[in-house]
Amino acid sequence: MAEKRVMTNNSNNNELQIVDLILVAVLLAAGIVLRFLSTSFSFFGMKPNFMIAMYCLAILLIRPKLIYGAIIGLIAGALCQVNTPSPFLNLYSELFGAIVMCLLIRIPMQAGKVNLTPIVSTFVSTVVSGGSFVVGLFLFYHMEASAMAAYVPIVLGTAIINTIIVYILYLPLKTALKK
């Protein structure tokens, strides 16, 4: 029965399957482990946010309903609470990022034969997640506006790095899930 399943797109019943849950769990676990291990891993002062990259990848692969995507975002945010100096900001920022990801994957984005959905959706979701995190710092922790502006290139750089990571992983994982 499981072999007949071509891709985990939930087109028939819109419910998550066991394989979807396993994939999400593995990717979120990888995201939190990489988050701990990547403290010194950076490009030009910017580093990937592996948790955002992994939930974007999971949502791209399983294409869940919006409510399930929101739950994935909340779980990712809760996992980020383990080592964050700013409690609760990850809960809503990852929630917003996951919701945006769920909405964007439903919009067909093509440039010729190239599927731009993984690229555009990951970039925008990372910007939304990172941007809402920075706005939270400003609102709840009274960060200076000039310091907030300094985060703009960091958020954009992180979005670029996350987009590259997700795109590199998306194609082989999509192919592997088809088998």
Secondary structure, 3 states (H helix, E strand, C coil): CHHHCCCCCCCCCCCCCHHHHHHHHHHHHHHHHHHHHCCCCCECCECCCHHHHHHHHHHHHHCCCHHHHHHHHHHHHHHHHHHCCCCCHHHHHHHHHHHHHHHHCCCCCEECCEECHHHHHHHHHHHHHHHHHHHHHHHHCCCCHHHHHHHHHHHHHHHHHHHHHHHHHHHHHHHHHHC
